[in-house]
């Protein structure tokens, strides 16, 4: 059993849910998800005005206390504008996501190209060393030939 302060907070929550036009079944489901026991539901609904005092009569879904039936009202223009802006923003985010995905694919391709270049450079380094040694040998040979034929 819950304490009086918690009970009053829950009754206040239930009243705000009913004032917002939430159907009875949805209110009950929310209370169950909050951990309210089945035994406590009746008392909370009674205190919140969702059950008539006499005979345990309950309100039909879609009705408010006092017998007024809920009518779906169109969204105010401010809300419609908000949803349009939200929709436009979501569209822009989707476009940016697609661009980002393409960029990531491009980066993956660039990474593969870099790895291929690294492999080629690794193969070229020993060849360049061999060419350097050949050039050094040729220079030595040329010096010797010049020394031999230059002295004659």
C-alpha positions as CSV (number, residue, x, y, z in Angstrom):
1,X,0.0,0.0,0.0
2,X,1.4,3.4,-0.9
3,X,1.6,6.4,1.4
4,X,-0.8,9.4,1.2
5,X,1.6,11.8,-0.4
6,X,2.4,9.3,-3.2
7,X,-1.3,8.6,-3.7
8,X,-2.0,12.3,-4.0
9,X,0.8,12.7,-6.6
10,X,-0.6,9.9,-8.6
11,X,-4.1,11.2,-8.4
12,X,-2.8,14.6,-9.7
13,X,-1.0,12.8,-12.6
14,X,-4.3,11.0,-13.4
15,X,-6.2,14.2,-13.4
16,X,-3.7,15.9,-15.7
17,X,-3.9,12.9,-18.1
18,X,-7.7,13.0,-18.2
19,X,-7.6,16.8,-18.6
20,X,-5.4,16.2,-21.6
21,X,-8.0,13.9,-23.1
22,X,-6.2,10.6,-22.5
23,X,-8.6,7.6,-22.8
24,X,-9.4,5.7,-19.6
25,X,-7.7,2.5,-20.9
26,X,-4.5,4.4,-21.6
27,X,-4.6,6.0,-18.1
28,X,-5.0,2.5,-16.6
29,X,-2.1,1.1,-18.6
30,X,0.1,4.0,-17.6
31,X,-0.8,3.4,-13.9
32,X,0.1,-0.3,-14.3
33,X,3.4,0.6,-15.8
34,X,4.1,2.9,-12.9
35,X,3.6,-0.1,-10.6
36,X,0.2,0.7,-9.2
37,X,-1.5,-2.5,-8.0
38,X,-4.9,-3.5,-9.3
39,X,-6.4,-3.0,-5.8
40,X,-5.2,0.6,-5.7
41,X,-6.4,1.5,-9.3
42,X,-10.1,1.8,-8.3
43,X,-9.3,4.2,-5.4
44,X,-7.1,6.3,-7.5
45,X,-9.6,6.5,-10.4
46,X,-12.3,7.4,-7.9
47,X,-10.3,10.2,-6.4
48,X,-9.3,11.5,-9.8
49,X,-13.0,11.6,-10.9
50,X,-12.7,8.9,-13.5
51,X,-15.2,6.6,-11.7
52,X,-18.6,7.7,-10.5
53,X,-19.0,7.5,-6.7
54,X,-22.2,5.5,-6.8
55,X,-22.2,1.9,-8.1
56,X,-18.6,1.9,-9.3
57,X,-19.8,3.2,-12.7
58,X,-16.9,4.0,-15.0
59,X,-16.6,6.4,-17.8
60,X,-16.7,5.0,-21.3
61,X,-13.5,5.4,-23.3
62,X,-13.4,8.8,-25.0
63,X,-15.5,10.5,-22.4
64,X,-14.6,13.0,-19.8
65,X,-16.1,13.5,-16.3
66,X,-19.4,15.3,-16.6
67,X,-20.5,13.3,-19.7
68,X,-18.8,15.4,-22.3
69,X,-17.5,13.3,-25.2
70,X,-14.0,13.9,-26.6
71,X,-13.7,15.3,-30.1
72,X,-10.5,15.3,-32.0
73,X,-9.5,18.8,-32.6
74,X,-7.3,19.9,-35.5
75,X,-3.8,21.1,-34.6
76,X,-3.5,24.8,-34.1
77,X,-1.6,26.6,-36.9
78,X,1.5,27.0,-34.7
79,X,1.7,23.3,-34.2
80,X,1.2,22.7,-37.9
81,X,4.1,25.1,-38.7
82,X,6.2,23.4,-36.1
83,X,5.6,20.0,-37.6
84,X,6.3,21.3,-41.1
85,X,9.6,22.8,-39.9
86,X,10.4,19.5,-38.1
87,X,9.6,17.6,-41.3
88,X,11.9,19.9,-43.3
89,X,14.7,19.5,-40.8
90,X,14.4,15.8,-40.8
91,X,14.6,15.9,-44.6
92,X,17.8,18.0,-44.4
93,X,19.3,15.6,-41.9
94,X,18.5,12.6,-44.1
95,X,20.2,14.4,-47.0
96,X,23.3,15.1,-44.8
97,X,23.3,11.5,-43.7
98,X,23.4,10.3,-47.3
99,X,26.2,12.8,-48.1
100,X,28.1,11.6,-45.1
101,X,27.6,8.0,-46.1
102,X,29.0,8.8,-49.5
103,X,32.0,10.6,-47.9
104,X,32.7,7.5,-45.7
105,X,32.7,5.3,-48.8
106,X,35.1,7.8,-50.5
107,X,37.3,7.7,-47.5
108,X,37.4,3.9,-47.6
109,X,38.4,4.0,-51.2
110,X,41.1,6.6,-50.5
111,X,42.4,4.4,-47.6
112,X,42.7,1.4,-50.0
113,X,44.5,3.6,-52.5
114,X,47.0,4.7,-49.8
115,X,47.6,1.1,-48.8
116,X,48.3,0.2,-52.4
117,X,50.7,3.1,-52.7
118,X,52.5,2.1,-49.5
119,X,53.0,-1.4,-50.9
120,X,54.4,0.0,-54.2
121,X,56.7,2.3,-52.4
122,X,58.0,-0.7,-50.3
123,X,58.8,-2.5,-53.5
124,X,60.5,0.6,-55.1
125,X,62.8,1.3,-52.2
126,X,65.1,-1.7,-52.7
127,X,65.2,-1.0,-56.5
128,X,66.2,2.6,-55.9
129,X,69.0,1.4,-53.6
130,X,70.2,-1.0,-56.3
131,X,70.2,1.8,-58.9
132,X,72.1,4.1,-56.5
133,X,74.8,1.4,-56.1
134,X,75.0,0.9,-59.9
135,X,75.4,4.7,-60.4
136,X,78.1,4.8,-57.7
137,X,79.9,1.8,-59.5
138,X,79.6,3.5,-62.9
139,X,81.1,6.7,-61.4
140,X,84.0,4.7,-60.0
141,X,84.5,3.0,-63.3
142,X,84.5,6.3,-65.2
143,X,87.0,7.8,-62.7
144,X,89.3,4.8,-63.2
145,X,88.9,5.1,-67.0
146,X,89.6,8.8,-67.0
147,X,92.6,8.3,-64.7
148,X,94.0,5.5,-67.0
149,X,93.4,7.3,-70.3
150,X,94.1,10.8,-69.0
151,X,97.6,9.9,-67.9
152,X,98.6,8.7,-71.4
